[in-house]
Amino acid sequence: MEWWRKKDSTHKVVVGGGGGTPVVVKMENPNFSMLELESLSDEDEEFLISTSERNNNNKRRRNKNAKQLTWVLLLKAHRAAGCLASLPPAFFNLVSAIKRRVASGKTDIHTNNKRRFYSCIKVFLFLSLLLLCFEVAAYYDYKGLNFSALNLKGMFDWVYSMWVFVRVEYLAPPLQFLANVCIVLFIVQSLDRLVLCLGCFWIKFKKIRPVAKVSDVDLESGDKGFFPMVLVQIPMCNEREVYQQSIAAVCNLDWPKSKLLIQVLDDSNDITTQSLINEEVQKWQHEGANILYRHRVIREGYKAGNLKSAMNCSYVKDYEFVAIFDADFQPTPDFLKRTVPHFKENDELGLVQARWSFVNKDENLLTRLQNINLAFHFEVEQQVNGVFLNFFGFNGTAGVWRIKTLEDAGGWLERTTVEDMDIAVRAHLHGWKFIFLNDVECQCELPESYEAYRKQQHRWHSGPMQLFRLCLPDIIRAKISIWKKFNMIFLFFLLRKLILPFYSFTLFCIILPMTMFVPEAELPAWVVCYIPATTSFLNILPALKSFPFIVPYLLFENTMSVTKFNAMISGLFQLGSAYEWVVTKKSGRSSEGDLVSLINEKSPKHQRGVSAPDLVEMKEEIQRQEKKASKKKKHNRIYMKELALAFLLLTASARSLLSAQGIHFYFLLFQGISFLLVGLDLIGEQVD
C-alpha cells in the first residue's frame, strides 16, 4: 500500500493511503522518513487501516443521522401543514353546525322553573353589557376623548362618580363577603379532595382490600361450597338498544341454576319493546335459564316502584341475596363468585358494591370527561369511604344486597329520584356495613349526548337534596356515633352534594364576572388559577391516561355547574323539575365481540351459552333497531342558560382587558368559550 504523510507543528502526522480518510497519529519521531513509514510492521499497518475505516464509518453515520433528522423535521412540517389545512374545513363545519342549531329552533327552555333561572341569568348579562359600555366610555375619557364637544363631559363625570360611590359603598362589601364565603367553602372542599386522595394512596401503599372468608377452593367444591340463594333483578324501561346484552350477560353468570333466579322487570310503555324483551326471556328459558319476565301496567314510582313490586313476590322469601343490574350493565360470569362470598360469616354486611367500567369511554370528548369524573368517584370516594367508614352511597346497580338489610331499612321508597342513595342511608342508620370492591368491574355505557348527560346529572343532583330534607330528622335521632352523624350530614350531604355545586357556580360564573365590574371586590389569582388546577390534577389521578384533557375537564366541570346548581336548588326547595325522571338514553355500544368473549369464558357446556346463529340473529336485530331509530328525526339543541352565561363571561373578559388582569382575562375567556360550545351543543354526539 502506498502511504503519504504531512507533519504539523504539534508533531502530529497525518497518515493516509489508498484513498481512505486520513488518520491522525502521534509519532515519537516526527522526523521519520517515507522509508520508515513504508517499513511499518504488519500490525502497525493493520492498525492504521482499521483506524481509517472506523473514521469512514463514523462519517457515514453522521451523514445518516443528519438525513434522519431532516426526514423527521419534514414529517413534522407535513403534519403541521395538514393541521393548518384542516382548519378551514373545521371552521366551515362549525359554522354550518351553528346554523343548523339556530334553524332547528330547538331549545331547552320549556318549563317555568327553567324560565325563571334563565331570566335571572339574562338580568346579569344585561347589566354586564351596560356596565361594559359605561367602563369603555370612562376608559377612553381617561385616555383623552373630549366629551365637551357633545356637552356631556360634566354629566358623564357626575354619573361615573356616582357609580363609583355606589359600588364602593353598597356593592363591593356584600360582593366581597360572598366571595370570601365561597373561597372558604372552596378551600374546605379542596382539602376534602386532598384527604380522600391521601386515603386512596394509603390504601394502595398498604395494599388494603376486602378479603372474602371463602377461598376459591371452597367455591369449586360443589355442594360444600358457599352457594346461597341469589335473586338477580334487571329493571328496564324502553331500553331496546341494550336489553339483549344485559339479559345474555346475566344468564351466563357462573352460579348453580337451582340457586339462581333472574327477574327481568320491564316498565316499558312501548308495546314493540315489551314483546321483544318477552321473546328474549322466552328464548333463554328454552336454553335452560331460570328467568322470569315481569311487566307493570301502571308505572308508579319509576325504578323504586318497579323494584318494590318485584320484592313483593311470594317466592322472594326463599332467597337470601339480591343482585341488581341496570339494562346496560353486563356482569362477567364470575361476578357472583367474587361478591357473594364476602357475606359469609359477616352478619353485619348489608351491601357489596362493584366498580363500573365503560365500553364507550373513548367515544367522544364528553365520554372522556365523564370517565375522569367517575374514575375519581369509584377509585377514590367509594373505595376510601368503604375502607375507612364502611359506608357510601349505593350506585343503584352492579351491587349485591342482603335481602334482610332491605327489609330492615324499610324497603324501596318512591319519595325521591335517588332511591339507591335513599336505601343506603336508611340501611346505614340501622347499623349495616358496606363493602366496595375496586377490583370487580361491571361494564356499562356512558351517555354520549349532552342532552342525556344533562338530564342524568339533574336527577343525580336534585335527588340528594330531596333526600337530605327527608332524612335529616332521622339522622339526628339515629342511634349511631357523633362521628357518623357528622360524616353523613356535613361530608356526605352538605359538602359533596350541596356546597360543591353552590360555590362552583356562584364563585366562577357570577362573582368572578361581577368583580370585573366592581374591582373593589377582589378574587386572588390563586383562587382563579392555582387551586382549581391542583384540584383538577387530583381528580384526574385515577385516570392518568386522560391527563391531556385536564384543561377541558376543568372548564367543563365549571360549565356543568349551572345544571348542577339548578338541580340542587330544585331539590332543596321542591321545585317542579326536582321530581323529573328521564331514563338515560343508551346506544348499545357493546359489540358482538364482547358477547363472544363472554361466552368463551364459560365452560364447553351449552346449557347457558349463546349459539352462533343466536349471535347472528342478535346482530341483525340490533341493525334493524338502529335503522328504525335513524328514521326518527333528532336534533342537537341550543341551551339558552349556557349561552347567556357564555356571553356574560366573555363580556367580563373584555372588561378585564381594561384593567390588564392577565389570569382573570384568560380564565374568563376560555370559560366563556367552553360555555359557548356547550350552549351550542357542540360537545358529545352530533346529529346530522
C-alpha positions as CSV (number, residue, x, y, z in Angstrom):
1,M,0.0,0.0,0.0
2,E,1.3,3.5,-0.8
3,W,1.4,5.9,2.1
4,W,1.8,9.6,2.3
5,R,2.5,11.9,5.3
6,K,2.2,15.5,6.5
7,K,3.8,16.8,9.6
8,D,2.4,19.7,11.6
9,S,3.8,21.9,14.4
10,T,2.3,19.6,17.1
11,H,4.3,16.7,16.0
12,K,1.2,15.0,14.8
13,V,1.5,13.2,11.5
14,V,-1.5,12.8,9.2
15,V,-1.1,9.5,7.5
16,G,-3.2,8.2,4.7
17,G,-3.3,5.8,1.9
18,G,-5.4,4.1,-0.7
19,G,-7.9,7.0,-0.9
20,G,-9.1,6.5,2.6
21,T,-9.8,9.1,5.3
22,P,-6.6,10.4,6.7
23,V,-5.6,9.1,10.2
24,V,-4.1,11.5,12.7
25,V,-1.4,9.7,14.8
26,K,1.2,10.9,17.3
27,M,4.7,9.8,16.3
28,E,7.6,9.5,18.7
29,N,10.0,10.6,16.0
30,P,8.3,13.2,13.9
31,N,11.3,13.5,11.5
32,F,11.0,9.9,10.2
33,S,11.4,9.4,6.5
34,M,9.0,7.9,4.0
35,L,11.1,4.8,4.1
36,E,10.4,4.5,7.8
37,L,6.7,4.8,7.1
38,E,6.8,2.3,4.4
39,S,8.8,-0.1,6.6
40,L,6.0,-0.3,9.2
41,S,5.2,-3.7,10.6
42,D,2.1,-5.6,9.5
43,E,0.5,-4.9,12.9
44,D,1.0,-1.2,12.6
45,E,-0.2,-1.1,9.1
46,E,-3.4,-3.0,10.1
47,F,-3.9,-0.6,12.9
48,L,-3.7,2.4,10.6
49,I,-6.0,0.7,8.1
50,S,-8.7,-0.2,10.8
51,T,-8.5,3.4,12.2
52,S,-9.0,4.8,8.8
53,E,-12.1,2.5,8.2
54,R,-13.5,3.4,11.6
55,N,-13.3,7.1,10.7
56,N,-15.1,6.4,7.4
57,N,-17.9,4.6,9.3
58,N,-18.3,7.5,11.8
59,K,-18.5,9.9,8.9
60,R,-21.2,7.8,7.2
61,R,-23.1,7.5,10.5
62,R,-23.1,11.3,11.0
63,N,-24.4,11.7,7.4
64,K,-27.1,9.1,8.1
65,N,-28.2,10.8,11.4
66,A,-28.4,14.2,9.6
67,K,-30.6,12.6,6.9
68,Q,-32.8,11.0,9.6
69,L,-33.2,14.4,11.4
70,T,-34.1,16.0,8.1
71,W,-36.8,13.4,7.5
72,V,-38.2,13.8,11.0
73,L,-38.4,17.6,10.5
74,L,-40.0,17.2,7.2
75,L,-42.6,14.8,8.7
76,K,-43.4,17.2,11.4
77,A,-43.7,20.0,8.9
78,H,-46.0,17.8,6.8
79,R,-48.2,17.1,9.9
80,A,-48.3,20.8,10.8
81,A,-49.3,21.7,7.2
82,G,-52.0,19.0,7.4
83,C,-53.4,20.5,10.6
84,L,-53.4,24.0,9.1
85,A,-55.1,22.7,6.0
86,S,-57.8,21.1,8.2
87,L,-58.6,24.3,10.0
88,P,-60.7,25.9,7.2
89,P,-63.0,22.8,6.8
90,A,-63.3,22.5,10.5
91,F,-64.3,26.2,10.8
92,F,-66.9,25.8,8.0
93,N,-68.3,22.7,9.6
94,L,-68.5,24.6,12.9
95,V,-70.4,27.4,11.2
96,S,-72.8,25.0,9.4
97,A,-73.4,23.2,12.7
98,I,-74.3,26.5,14.4
99,K,-76.6,27.4,11.5
100,R,-78.4,24.1,11.9
101,R,-78.9,24.7,15.6
102,V,-80.3,28.1,15.0
103,A,-82.5,26.9,12.1
104,S,-83.9,24.0,14.1
105,G,-85.0,26.3,16.9
106,K,-84.8,23.5,19.5
107,T,-84.0,25.0,22.9
108,D,-84.1,23.7,26.5
109,I,-86.4,26.5,27.8
110,H,-89.8,24.9,28.2
111,T,-90.7,24.9,32.0
112,N,-91.5,27.8,34.3
113,N,-88.6,26.9,36.6
114,K,-86.1,27.0,33.8
115,R,-87.5,30.3,32.5
116,R,-87.1,31.8,36.0
117,F,-83.5,30.7,36.2
118,Y,-82.8,31.8,32.7
119,S,-84.4,35.2,33.4
120,C,-82.1,35.8,36.3
121,I,-79.0,35.0,34.2
122,K,-80.3,37.4,31.4
123,V,-80.5,40.2,34.0
124,F,-76.9,39.7,34.9
125,L,-76.0,39.6,31.3
126,F,-77.9,42.8,30.5
127,L,-76.2,44.6,33.5
128,S,-72.8,43.4,32.4
129,L,-73.2,44.7,28.9
130,L,-74.5,48.0,30.2
131,L,-71.5,48.3,32.6
132,L,-69.1,47.3,29.9
133,C,-70.2,50.1,27.6
134,F,-70.0,52.5,30.6
135,E,-66.5,51.4,31.5
136,V,-65.3,51.6,27.9
137,A,-66.5,55.2,27.7
138,A,-64.8,56.0,31.0
139,Y,-61.6,54.4,29.7
140,Y,-61.5,56.5,26.6
141,D,-62.4,59.6,28.6
142,Y,-59.4,58.9,30.8
143,K,-57.3,58.5,27.6
144,G,-58.3,61.9,26.4
145,L,-61.5,61.6,24.5
146,N,-63.2,65.0,24.6
147,F,-66.8,64.8,25.6
148,S,-67.1,68.6,25.9
149,A,-68.0,68.9,22.2
150,L,-71.1,66.8,22.9
151,N,-71.8,68.8,26.1
152,L,-71.6,65.5,28.0
153,K,-68.4,66.0,29.9
154,G,-69.9,67.3,33.2
155,M,-72.8,64.9,33.2
156,F,-70.7,61.9,32.4
157,D,-68.2,62.7,35.2
158,W,-71.0,63.1,37.6
159,V,-72.7,59.8,36.6
160,Y,-69.4,57.9,36.8
161,S,-68.5,59.4,40.2
162,M,-71.9,58.3,41.5
163,W,-71.4,54.8,40.1
164,V,-68.0,54.6,41.8
165,F,-69.6,55.8,45.1
166,V,-72.4,53.2,44.8
167,R,-70.1,50.3,44.1
168,V,-67.6,51.2,46.8
169,E,-70.2,51.8,49.5
170,Y,-73.0,49.4,48.6
171,L,-71.9,46.7,46.1
172,A,-68.3,45.9,46.9
173,P,-68.8,44.9,50.7
174,P,-71.6,42.3,50.2
175,L,-69.9,41.0,47.0
176,Q,-66.6,40.7,48.8
177,F,-68.3,39.0,51.7
178,L,-70.0,36.5,49.4
179,A,-66.6,35.9,47.6
180,N,-64.9,35.3,50.9
181,V,-67.5,32.8,51.9
182,C,-67.2,30.9,48.6
183,I,-63.4,31.0,48.9
184,V,-63.6,29.4,52.4
185,L,-66.0,26.7,51.0
186,F,-63.7,26.2,48.0
187,I,-60.7,25.6,50.3
188,V,-62.7,23.2,52.6
189,Q,-63.9,21.2,49.6
190,S,-60.3,21.1,48.1
191,L,-59.0,19.9,51.5
192,D,-61.7,17.2,51.4
193,R,-60.5,16.1,48.0
194,L,-56.9,16.1,49.2
195,V,-57.7,13.9,52.2
196,L,-59.6,11.5,50.0
197,C,-56.6,11.2,47.7
198,L,-54.3,10.7,50.6
199,G,-56.6,7.9,51.9
200,C,-56.5,6.3,48.4
201,F,-52.7,6.5,48.4
202,W,-52.6,4.8,51.8
203,I,-54.9,2.0,50.6
204,K,-52.6,1.4,47.7
205,F,-49.5,1.7,49.7
206,K,-50.7,-0.8,52.4
207,K,-52.5,-2.9,49.7
208,I,-55.7,-2.8,51.7
209,R,-58.6,-4.6,50.1
210,P,-61.6,-6.5,51.4
211,V,-61.0,-10.3,51.6
212,A,-63.7,-12.8,51.5
213,K,-63.6,-15.7,54.0
214,V,-64.4,-18.2,51.3
215,S,-61.5,-19.4,49.2
216,D,-61.5,-20.3,45.5
217,V,-61.3,-24.0,46.6
218,D,-64.5,-23.7,48.6
219,L,-66.2,-22.1,45.6
220,E,-65.4,-25.1,43.4
221,S,-66.2,-27.8,45.9
222,G,-69.7,-28.4,44.8
223,D,-72.4,-28.7,47.5
224,K,-69.9,-28.0,50.2
225,G,-69.1,-24.5,48.8
226,F,-70.8,-21.2,49.7
227,F,-73.7,-21.0,47.2
228,P,-76.7,-19.2,48.8
229,M,-79.9,-18.5,47.0
230,V,-79.4,-15.4,44.9
231,L,-82.1,-13.3,43.1
232,V,-81.0,-11.2,40.1
233,Q,-83.1,-8.2,39.0
234,I,-82.8,-6.3,35.8
235,P,-85.0,-3.2,35.9
236,M,-85.5,-1.6,32.5
237,C,-87.8,0.8,30.7
238,N,-88.0,1.3,26.9
239,E,-84.3,0.3,26.5
240,R,-84.5,-1.8,23.4
241,E,-80.9,-0.9,22.5
242,V,-79.3,-2.9,25.3
243,Y,-81.8,-5.4,26.7
244,Q,-80.3,-8.4,24.8
245,Q,-76.8,-7.7,26.0
246,S,-77.7,-7.4,29.7
247,I,-80.0,-10.5,29.7
248,A,-77.3,-12.6,27.9
249,A,-74.7,-11.5,30.4
250,V,-76.8,-12.2,33.5
251,C,-77.9,-15.6,32.1
252,N,-74.2,-16.5,31.7
253,L,-73.5,-15.9,35.4
254,D,-71.5,-18.8,36.8
255,W,-73.8,-19.9,39.7
256,P,-75.8,-23.1,40.3
257,K,-79.0,-22.9,38.3
258,S,-81.0,-24.2,41.3
259,K,-79.7,-21.4,43.4
260,L,-80.3,-18.5,41.0
261,L,-83.5,-16.8,39.8
262,I,-83.4,-13.9,37.2
263,Q,-86.2,-11.3,37.1
264,V,-86.5,-9.1,34.1
265,L,-88.5,-6.1,35.4
266,D,-89.9,-4.4,32.3
267,D,-91.6,-1.0,32.8
268,S,-91.7,-0.2,29.0
269,N,-94.8,1.5,27.7
270,D,-93.8,0.7,24.1
271,I,-95.6,-2.5,23.0
272,T,-92.9,-3.4,20.5
273,T,-90.2,-3.2,23.1
274,Q,-92.3,-5.2,25.5
275,S,-92.7,-8.0,23.0
276,L,-89.0,-8.0,22.1
277,I,-88.0,-8.3,25.7
278,N,-90.5,-11.0,26.4
279,E,-89.3,-13.0,23.4
280,E,-85.7,-12.7,24.6
281,V,-86.7,-14.0,28.0
282,Q,-88.6,-17.0,26.5
283,K,-85.6,-17.8,24.3
284,W,-83.3,-18.0,27.4
285,Q,-86.0,-20.1,29.2
286,H,-85.7,-22.6,26.4
287,E,-81.9,-22.6,26.8
288,G,-82.4,-23.7,30.4
289,A,-82.0,-20.4,32.3
290,N,-84.2,-19.8,35.4
291,I,-85.5,-16.4,34.2
292,L,-88.9,-14.6,34.5
293,Y,-90.5,-11.7,32.7
294,R,-92.5,-9.1,34.8
295,H,-94.3,-6.1,33.4
296,R,-96.2,-3.5,35.3
297,V,-99.3,-1.9,33.7
298,I,-99.1,1.2,35.9
299,R,-95.6,2.6,36.1
300,E,-95.8,4.2,39.6
301,G,-92.6,5.2,41.5
302,Y,-90.3,4.7,38.5
303,K,-87.4,2.4,39.3
304,A,-88.1,2.3,43.0
305,G,-91.7,1.2,42.4
306,N,-90.5,-1.4,39.9
307,L,-88.1,-2.9,42.4
308,K,-90.6,-2.7,45.3
309,S,-93.2,-4.5,43.2
310,A,-90.7,-7.3,42.4
311,M,-89.7,-7.8,46.0
312,N,-93.4,-8.3,47.0
313,C,-93.5,-11.6,45.0
314,S,-94.1,-14.6,47.3
315,Y,-91.1,-16.6,46.1
316,V,-88.6,-13.8,47.1
317,K,-88.7,-15.1,50.7
318,D,-86.7,-18.2,49.6
319,Y,-83.8,-16.1,48.6
320,E,-81.1,-14.6,50.8
321,F,-79.4,-12.0,48.5
322,V,-80.4,-9.9,45.5
323,A,-78.1,-8.6,42.8
324,I,-79.3,-5.6,40.8
325,F,-78.1,-4.7,37.2
326,D,-79.4,-1.8,35.1
327,A,-80.3,-2.6,31.5
328,D,-77.0,-1.5,30.1
329,F,-74.8,-3.4,32.6
330,Q,-73.0,-6.6,31.7
331,P,-71.5,-8.5,34.6
332,T,-68.8,-11.0,34.0
333,P,-69.6,-14.7,34.6
334,D,-67.7,-14.8,37.9
335,F,-69.4,-11.7,39.3
336,L,-71.4,-13.5,41.9
337,K,-68.4,-15.7,42.9
338,R,-66.4,-12.6,43.6
339,T,-69.1,-10.7,45.5
340,V,-71.4,-13.0,47.4
341,P,-68.6,-14.8,49.4
342,H,-67.9,-11.6,51.3
343,F,-71.3,-12.1,53.1
344,K,-70.2,-15.4,54.7
345,E,-69.6,-15.1,58.4
346,N,-70.1,-11.4,58.2
347,D,-73.6,-10.8,59.5
348,E,-73.2,-7.0,59.7
349,L,-72.5,-6.7,56.0
350,G,-75.5,-5.5,54.0
351,L,-74.1,-4.4,50.6
352,V,-71.3,-5.4,48.3
353,Q,-70.8,-2.8,45.6
354,A,-68.7,-3.4,42.4
355,R,-67.0,-0.8,40.3
356,W,-68.3,0.4,36.9
357,S,-66.2,0.2,33.7
358,F,-67.3,1.8,30.4
359,V,-67.4,0.3,26.9
360,N,-67.6,3.8,25.2
361,K,-65.3,5.9,27.4
362,D,-63.3,6.9,24.2
363,E,-66.3,7.6,22.0
364,N,-66.1,11.4,22.1
365,L,-64.8,14.3,24.3
366,L,-67.9,14.1,26.5
367,T,-67.5,10.5,27.4
368,R,-63.7,11.0,28.1
369,L,-64.6,13.8,30.6
370,Q,-67.2,11.7,32.2
371,N,-64.7,8.9,32.6
372,I,-62.4,11.2,34.6
373,N,-65.2,12.1,37.0
374,L,-66.4,8.5,37.5
375,A,-62.9,7.1,37.8
376,F,-62.3,9.5,40.8
377,H,-65.7,8.6,42.2
378,F,-65.0,4.9,42.3
379,E,-61.3,4.8,42.8
380,V,-61.1,7.5,45.5
381,E,-64.5,8.4,47.0
382,Q,-66.2,4.9,47.1
383,Q,-63.1,3.0,48.0
384,V,-61.9,5.3,50.8
385,N,-65.4,5.6,52.3
386,G,-65.8,1.8,52.1
387,V,-62.4,1.0,53.7
388,F,-62.5,3.6,56.5
389,L,-66.2,4.2,57.1
390,N,-68.0,1.1,55.8
391,F,-70.5,3.5,54.3
392,F,-71.0,5.0,50.8
393,G,-73.9,5.7,48.5
394,F,-75.2,2.7,46.6
395,N,-74.7,3.3,42.9
396,G,-78.1,1.8,42.0
397,T,-76.6,-1.1,40.1
398,A,-73.8,-3.7,40.0
399,G,-74.3,-4.4,43.7
400,V,-75.5,-7.3,45.8
401,W,-77.8,-6.7,48.8
402,R,-78.7,-8.9,51.7
403,I,-82.5,-9.0,51.5
404,K,-82.8,-8.8,55.2
405,T,-81.0,-5.4,55.0
406,L,-83.5,-4.1,52.6
407,E,-86.4,-5.3,54.8
408,D,-84.8,-3.8,57.9
409,A,-84.3,-0.4,56.2
410,G,-88.0,-0.3,55.1
411,G,-87.6,-1.5,51.5
412,W,-87.6,0.6,48.4
413,L,-89.3,4.0,48.6
414,E,-90.6,6.2,45.8
415,R,-90.2,9.5,47.6
416,T,-87.0,10.7,45.7
417,T,-85.3,10.3,42.3
418,V,-82.3,8.7,44.1
419,E,-83.8,5.5,45.5
420,D,-80.4,3.9,45.6
421,M,-78.9,6.6,47.9
422,D,-82.1,6.6,50.0
423,I,-82.0,2.8,50.8
424,A,-78.2,3.1,51.5
425,V,-78.7,5.9,54.0
426,R,-81.5,4.1,55.8
427,A,-79.6,0.9,56.0
428,H,-76.5,2.7,57.4
429,L,-78.7,4.3,60.1
430,H,-79.8,0.8,61.1
431,G,-76.2,-0.2,61.6
432,W,-75.5,-2.2,58.4
433,K,-72.0,-2.0,56.8
434,F,-71.0,-1.8,53.2
435,I,-68.0,-3.1,51.2
436,F,-66.7,-1.7,47.9
437,L,-64.7,-3.9,45.6
438,N,-62.5,-1.8,43.4
439,D,-61.1,-4.9,41.5
440,V,-64.5,-6.2,40.5
441,E,-65.8,-4.4,37.4
442,C,-69.1,-4.4,35.6
443,Q,-69.3,-3.0,32.0
444,C,-71.8,-0.3,31.2
445,E,-72.4,2.7,28.9
446,L,-71.8,6.4,29.4
447,P,-74.3,9.0,27.9
448,E,-72.9,10.1,24.6
449,S,-75.0,13.2,24.1
450,Y,-75.0,16.3,26.2
451,E,-78.8,16.2,26.4
452,A,-78.8,12.7,28.0
453,Y,-75.8,13.6,30.3
454,R,-77.5,16.8,31.4
455,K,-80.7,15.0,32.4
456,Q,-78.8,12.4,34.2
457,Q,-76.8,15.0,36.2
458,H,-80.0,16.9,37.0
459,R,-81.5,13.8,38.6
460,W,-78.3,12.9,40.4
461,H,-78.1,16.4,42.0
462,S,-81.7,17.1,42.7
463,G,-82.4,13.8,44.4
464,P,-79.8,14.1,47.2
465,M,-81.2,17.4,48.2
466,Q,-84.7,15.9,48.4
467,L,-83.3,13.0,50.5
468,F,-81.4,15.4,52.8
469,R,-84.6,17.2,53.7
470,L,-86.4,14.0,54.4
471,C,-83.6,12.1,56.2
472,L,-82.1,14.9,58.4
473,P,-84.5,14.3,61.3
474,D,-83.8,10.5,61.1
475,I,-80.1,11.1,61.1
476,I,-80.2,13.3,64.2
477,R,-82.4,10.8,66.1
478,A,-80.4,7.7,64.9
479,K,-78.5,5.7,67.5
480,I,-75.1,6.0,65.8
481,S,-71.9,7.7,66.8
482,I,-71.5,11.5,66.6
483,W,-68.7,11.0,64.1
484,K,-71.0,9.0,61.8
485,K,-73.7,11.7,62.1
486,F,-71.1,14.4,61.3
487,N,-69.8,12.4,58.3
488,M,-73.3,11.8,56.9
489,I,-74.7,15.4,57.4
490,F,-71.6,17.5,56.7
491,L,-69.4,15.4,54.4
492,F,-71.8,13.2,52.6
493,F,-74.7,15.6,52.0
494,L,-73.6,19.2,52.6
495,L,-70.0,19.3,51.4
496,R,-70.2,16.9,48.4
497,K,-73.8,17.3,47.3
498,L,-74.7,21.0,48.2
499,I,-71.6,23.1,48.7
500,L,-69.7,21.8,45.6
501,P,-72.3,22.9,43.0
502,F,-73.1,26.1,45.0
503,Y,-69.6,27.6,45.2
504,S,-68.6,26.3,41.7
505,F,-71.5,28.1,40.1
506,T,-71.6,31.2,42.3
507,L,-67.8,31.8,42.5
508,F,-66.8,31.2,38.9
509,C,-70.0,32.1,37.0
510,I,-71.4,35.0,39.0
511,I,-68.9,36.5,41.5
512,L,-65.8,36.4,39.2
513,P,-67.5,38.2,36.3
514,M,-69.0,40.8,38.7
515,T,-65.7,41.6,40.3
516,M,-64.5,42.7,36.8
517,F,-67.1,45.5,37.0
518,V,-66.8,46.1,40.8
519,P,-63.0,46.0,41.1
520,E,-63.1,47.0,44.8
521,A,-64.1,43.3,45.4
522,E,-61.2,41.1,44.5
523,L,-60.6,37.5,43.8
524,P,-56.9,36.5,44.3
525,A,-55.1,34.8,41.4
526,W,-54.6,31.7,43.4
527,V,-58.3,31.2,43.7
528,V,-58.9,31.6,40.0
529,C,-55.9,29.6,38.8
530,Y,-53.8,27.6,41.2
531,I,-56.3,25.8,43.4
532,P,-58.6,24.8,40.5
533,A,-55.6,23.4,38.6
534,T,-54.5,21.5,41.7
535,T,-58.0,20.1,42.3
536,S,-58.3,19.1,38.7
537,F,-55.0,17.3,38.9
538,L,-56.1,15.4,42.0
539,N,-59.3,14.4,40.2
540,I,-57.5,13.2,37.2
541,L,-55.0,11.0,39.1
542,P,-57.1,7.8,38.9
543,A,-57.3,8.2,35.1
544,L,-53.8,9.3,34.2
545,K,-54.3,8.4,30.5
546,S,-56.7,11.3,30.4
547,F,-54.1,13.8,31.6
548,P,-54.1,15.7,28.2
549,F,-57.7,16.6,28.9
550,I,-57.1,18.3,32.3
551,V,-57.8,21.8,31.0
552,P,-61.0,20.8,29.1
553,Y,-62.0,18.9,32.2
554,L,-61.6,21.9,34.5
555,L,-63.6,24.1,32.1
556,F,-66.3,21.6,31.5
557,E,-66.8,20.9,35.2
558,N,-67.4,24.7,35.8
559,T,-69.8,24.6,32.8
560,M,-71.8,21.8,34.3
561,S,-72.1,23.8,37.5
562,V,-75.1,25.6,36.1
563,T,-77.0,22.4,35.6
564,K,-76.0,21.0,39.0
565,F,-76.8,24.3,40.8
566,N,-80.2,24.4,39.2
567,A,-80.9,20.8,40.1
568,M,-79.7,21.4,43.7
569,I,-82.0,24.4,44.2
570,S,-84.9,22.4,42.6
571,G,-84.4,19.5,45.0
572,L,-83.8,21.7,48.1
573,F,-86.9,23.8,47.6
574,Q,-89.1,21.1,45.9
575,L,-89.5,22.9,42.6
576,G,-91.2,21.3,39.7
577,S,-88.3,19.7,37.9
578,A,-87.0,18.1,41.1
579,Y,-89.1,15.0,40.6
580,E,-88.4,14.8,36.9
581,W,-87.3,11.2,36.0
582,V,-85.9,10.6,32.5
583,V,-84.3,7.2,31.6
584,T,-80.8,7.9,30.4
585,K,-80.6,7.2,26.6
586,K,-78.5,4.2,25.7
587,S,-76.8,3.4,22.3
588,G,-76.0,-0.3,22.8
589,R,-72.2,0.1,22.2
590,S,-71.3,-3.4,23.3
591,S,-70.2,-5.3,20.2
592,E,-70.7,-8.9,19.1
593,G,-67.1,-9.5,20.1
594,D,-68.0,-8.7,23.7
595,L,-70.7,-11.3,23.7
596,V,-68.4,-13.9,22.1
597,S,-65.7,-13.3,24.7
598,L,-68.3,-13.5,27.4
599,I,-69.4,-16.9,26.1
600,N,-65.9,-18.2,25.6
601,E,-65.2,-17.6,29.2
602,K,-67.8,-20.2,30.0
603,S,-67.3,-24.0,30.1
604,P,-68.0,-26.0,26.9
605,K,-71.5,-26.8,28.3
606,H,-74.1,-25.1,26.2
607,Q,-76.9,-25.0,28.6
608,R,-76.4,-21.3,29.2
609,G,-74.4,-20.3,26.2
610,V,-75.5,-18.5,23.1
611,S,-75.1,-20.3,19.8
612,A,-73.6,-18.8,16.6
613,P,-77.0,-18.5,14.9
614,D,-78.3,-16.6,18.0
615,L,-75.4,-14.2,17.7
616,V,-76.2,-13.6,14.1
617,E,-79.8,-13.1,14.9
618,M,-78.9,-10.7,17.7
619,K,-76.7,-8.7,15.4
620,E,-79.4,-8.4,12.7
621,E,-82.0,-7.4,15.3
622,I,-79.7,-4.6,16.6
623,Q,-79.2,-3.4,13.0
624,R,-82.9,-3.3,12.4
625,Q,-83.4,-1.3,15.5
626,E,-80.7,1.1,14.5
627,K,-82.4,1.6,11.1
628,K,-85.7,2.4,12.8
629,A,-84.0,4.8,15.2
630,S,-82.3,6.6,12.4
631,K,-85.6,7.3,10.7
632,K,-86.7,9.3,13.8
633,K,-85.8,13.0,13.4
634,K,-83.3,14.1,16.1
635,H,-81.8,17.5,16.7
636,N,-79.0,19.0,18.6
637,R,-80.4,21.6,20.9
638,I,-79.5,25.2,21.9
639,Y,-79.1,25.6,25.6
640,M,-80.1,29.1,26.5
641,K,-78.7,29.3,30.0
642,E,-75.3,28.2,28.9
643,L,-75.3,30.6,26.0
644,A,-76.3,33.5,28.3
645,L,-73.5,32.6,30.7
646,A,-71.1,32.4,27.8
647,F,-71.8,36.0,26.8
648,L,-71.7,37.1,30.4
649,L,-68.2,35.6,30.9
650,L,-67.0,36.9,27.5
651,T,-68.2,40.4,28.4
652,A,-66.4,40.2,31.8
653,S,-63.2,39.1,30.0
654,A,-63.5,42.1,27.7
655,R,-63.8,44.3,30.9
656,S,-60.8,42.6,32.4
657,L,-58.7,43.8,29.5
658,L,-59.2,47.4,30.5
659,S,-57.7,46.7,33.9
660,A,-55.0,44.4,32.5
661,Q,-55.8,41.4,34.7
662,G,-54.0,38.6,32.8
663,I,-55.0,35.5,34.7
664,H,-58.6,36.6,35.2
665,F,-58.9,37.5,31.5
666,Y,-57.6,34.1,30.2
667,F,-59.8,32.2,32.7
668,L,-62.9,34.2,31.7
669,L,-62.1,33.9,28.0
670,F,-61.7,30.2,27.9
671,Q,-64.5,29.5,30.4
672,G,-66.8,31.7,28.2
673,I,-65.7,29.7,25.1
674,S,-66.5,26.5,27.0
675,F,-70.0,27.7,27.9
676,L,-70.4,28.7,24.2
677,L,-69.5,25.3,22.9
678,V,-71.8,23.6,25.4
679,G,-74.6,26.0,24.8
680,L,-74.5,25.3,21.0
681,D,-74.4,21.5,21.8
682,L,-71.0,21.1,20.1
683,I,-69.8,18.6,22.7
684,G,-70.8,15.0,22.6
685,E,-72.9,13.2,20.0
686,Q,-73.5,15.3,16.8
687,V,-76.7,14.7,14.8
688,D,-76.5,15.5,11.1
